[in-house]
Amino acid sequence: MENQLTPGLQTTSNNLNQLVSRLVTSVLPAAVIRKSFIVNDIPGDLHIPGNEEMMATALGSLLNTIVSHSENSCIRISARVYGGIILVYMNDSGSFNSYAITCQLQQLQVMAKKMGGCISITRQQKEVPSIAFSLPYLAKAA
């Protein structure tokens, strides 16, 4: 599935929650067709680490990948800061095809590496598949 970010997607808020909300809106039609829904649980006070355009492209591609391999599920997006690292999680309540997603994530891994981060597939609580995108995170000075 091609990245479905709409041309002209505005990426000027510097707020991670707002960026993810716009990305969710762009993939919502595909999610509805696949009988899935998306929940944005990212706190409103997190800023976008690094290059905003690259972050939008990376997260949009991750979201497209998960939506295209999920069906009848809830995709939950969250983020946490641990010291100097931000982890963005995309959890799928259903069971996606880990092998197919892993193949597509290899291409995104190159972009994540350019951003100073990495992408991995994990299984968190209750065996829920999760994609973790980790990046350096420096809180902005007030």
Stockholm file with secondary structure:
# STOCKHOLM 1.0

chainA/1-142         MENQLTPGLQTTSNNLNQLVSRLVTSVLPAAVIRKSFIVNDIPGDLHIPGNEEMMATALGSLLNTIVSHSENSCIRISARVYGGIILVYMNDSGSFNSYAITCQLQQLQVMAKKMGGCISITRQQKEVPSIAFSLPYLAKAA
#=GR chainA/1-142 SS CCCCCCTTCCCCSCBHHHHHHHHHHHHHHHHHHTTCEEEECCCTTCBCCSCHHHHHHHHHHHHHHHHHTCCSCEEEEEEEEETTEEEEEEEESSCCCHHHHHHHHHHHHHHHHHTTCEEEEEECGGGCEEEEEEEECCCCCC
#=GC SS_cons         CCCCCCTTCCCCSCBHHHHHHHHHHHHHHHHHHTTCEEEECCCTTCBCCSCHHHHHHHHHHHHHHHHHTCCSCEEEEEEEEETTEEEEEEEESSCCCHHHHHHHHHHHHHHHHHTTCEEEEEECGGGCEEEEEEEECCCCCC
//
